[in-house]
């Protein structure tokens, strides 16, 4: 995440492809794409989406446009995108996408993590006092899983 006014958790989205850094077009940029980027960077969630060069214009190629992420992808490059060829976009840098990610969890939040985790399976973690922790498996059964 880079650009004017960027911080460690917010800024213009850039990706590296074939050893070249480039930007992502904000033409169809929405919360689903932002969720993927934030997850890819190790953040818990997304608090804001910036579709049109909010963090300044990038340089180099615009590598991705027309993204159609579902929010379940692990990398923004793996999301469906226009032309299915990186670097062949009709965008310019005035449309560069940006995002604001959040690293804070809130007491009671629940997530599934671990190798092979998906939206419906994984190790259960619960947030307490802005910290993620695992749930002890002693006496864990279908009743807890249903909740």
C-alpha positions as CSV (number, residue, x, y, z in Angstrom):
1,X,0.0,0.0,0.0
2,X,1.6,3.2,-1.2
3,X,0.8,6.7,-2.3
4,X,0.1,10.2,-0.9
5,X,-1.3,9.9,2.6
6,X,-0.7,6.2,2.8
7,X,0.0,4.3,6.0
8,X,0.9,0.8,6.8
9,X,-2.8,-0.2,6.6
10,X,-4.1,2.1,3.8
11,X,-3.0,3.3,0.4
12,X,-3.0,2.7,-3.3
13,X,-3.0,-1.0,-4.2
14,X,-0.1,-2.2,-6.3
15,X,0.8,-5.7,-7.4
16,X,3.9,-7.2,-8.7
17,X,3.7,-9.3,-11.9
18,X,6.8,-10.5,-13.9
19,X,9.1,-8.5,-11.6
20,X,7.2,-5.2,-12.4
21,X,5.1,-3.3,-10.0
22,X,1.8,-1.8,-11.3
23,X,-1.5,-0.5,-10.1
24,X,-5.0,-1.9,-10.0
25,X,-7.8,0.0,-11.8
26,X,-10.7,1.1,-9.7
27,X,-13.3,0.8,-12.4
28,X,-15.2,-2.0,-10.7
29,X,-13.4,-1.8,-7.3
30,X,-15.7,-2.6,-4.4
31,X,-15.6,-4.2,-0.9
32,X,-15.0,-7.7,-2.3
33,X,-11.7,-6.7,-3.9
34,X,-10.7,-4.7,-0.9
35,X,-11.4,-7.7,1.4
36,X,-9.1,-9.9,-0.7
37,X,-6.3,-7.3,-0.7
38,X,-6.5,-6.8,3.0
39,X,-6.6,-10.6,3.7
40,X,-3.6,-11.0,1.4
41,X,-1.7,-8.4,3.4
42,X,-2.6,-10.1,6.7
43,X,-5.2,-7.7,7.9
44,X,-8.5,-8.7,9.6
45,X,-10.8,-6.7,7.5
46,X,-11.6,-3.7,5.3
47,X,-12.9,-0.4,6.6
48,X,-13.0,1.7,3.4
49,X,-12.7,1.4,-0.4
50,X,-11.1,4.1,-2.5
51,X,-11.8,3.6,-6.3
52,X,-10.5,6.6,-8.1
53,X,-6.9,7.7,-7.4
54,X,-7.5,8.9,-3.8
55,X,-3.9,8.1,-2.8
56,X,-2.4,9.7,-5.9
57,X,-1.6,8.4,-9.3
58,X,0.8,5.5,-9.6
59,X,3.5,5.0,-12.2
60,X,4.2,2.0,-14.5
61,X,1.5,-0.2,-15.9
62,X,-2.1,-0.6,-14.7
63,X,-2.0,-4.4,-14.3
64,X,-5.5,-5.3,-13.3
65,X,-9.0,-4.0,-14.2
66,X,-12.5,-5.2,-14.2
67,X,-12.0,-7.3,-11.1
68,X,-14.8,-9.6,-10.0
69,X,-13.6,-10.9,-6.7
70,X,-16.0,-12.8,-4.5
71,X,-14.0,-12.0,-1.3
72,X,-13.0,-15.6,-0.8
73,X,-9.9,-15.5,-3.0
74,X,-6.4,-15.6,-1.4
75,X,-4.8,-13.2,-3.9
76,X,-6.1,-10.3,-5.9
77,X,-4.3,-11.6,-9.0
78,X,-6.4,-14.8,-8.7
79,X,-9.7,-12.9,-9.0
80,X,-11.5,-12.9,-12.3
81,X,-10.5,-9.8,-14.3
82,X,-11.1,-8.1,-17.6
83,X,-9.3,-9.7,-20.6
84,X,-7.8,-12.3,-18.2
85,X,-4.4,-10.9,-19.2
86,X,-2.5,-8.8,-16.7
87,X,-1.4,-5.4,-18.1
88,X,-4.0,-5.2,-20.8
89,X,-6.4,-2.6,-19.4
90,X,-8.2,0.5,-20.6
91,X,-7.5,2.3,-17.4
92,X,-5.3,5.2,-16.5
93,X,-3.7,6.1,-13.2
94,X,-6.6,8.6,-12.3
95,X,-8.6,5.4,-11.6
96,X,-6.0,3.7,-9.3
97,X,-7.7,1.7,-6.6
98,X,-7.0,2.2,-2.9
99,X,-8.0,0.5,0.4
100,X,-8.1,1.0,4.1
101,X,-7.6,-2.2,6.0
102,X,-8.2,-2.9,9.7
103,X,-6.1,-5.0,11.9
104,X,-8.3,-4.7,15.0
105,X,-10.8,-7.4,15.9
106,X,-13.6,-6.8,18.4
107,X,-14.6,-8.9,21.3
108,X,-17.0,-11.6,20.1
109,X,-15.7,-11.7,16.5
110,X,-15.2,-15.2,15.2
111,X,-13.1,-16.5,12.3
112,X,-11.9,-19.7,10.7
113,X,-8.2,-20.0,10.0
114,X,-5.5,-22.5,9.3
115,X,-4.2,-24.6,6.4
116,X,-7.0,-25.3,4.0
117,X,-9.5,-23.1,5.8
118,X,-12.4,-21.8,3.8
119,X,-15.5,-19.7,4.6
120,X,-17.1,-22.9,6.0
121,X,-14.2,-24.8,7.6
122,X,-11.1,-24.2,9.7
123,X,-9.8,-23.8,13.2
124,X,-12.1,-21.6,15.2
125,X,-10.7,-18.4,16.7
126,X,-12.5,-15.8,18.9
127,X,-11.5,-12.2,19.5
128,X,-11.3,-11.0,23.1
129,X,-10.0,-7.6,24.1
130,X,-8.8,-7.0,20.5
131,X,-6.7,-10.2,20.4
132,X,-7.4,-13.4,18.5
133,X,-7.2,-16.7,20.4
134,X,-8.0,-20.3,19.7
135,X,-10.9,-22.2,21.2
136,X,-10.1,-25.2,23.3
137,X,-11.4,-28.4,21.8
138,X,-12.2,-30.2,25.1
139,X,-15.9,-31.1,25.0
140,X,-16.3,-29.4,21.6
141,X,-19.1,-31.1,19.7
142,X,-21.9,-30.3,17.1
143,X,-23.7,-28.0,19.6
144,X,-20.8,-25.6,19.7
145,X,-20.2,-25.9,16.0
146,X,-23.9,-25.0,15.2
147,X,-23.6,-21.7,17.1
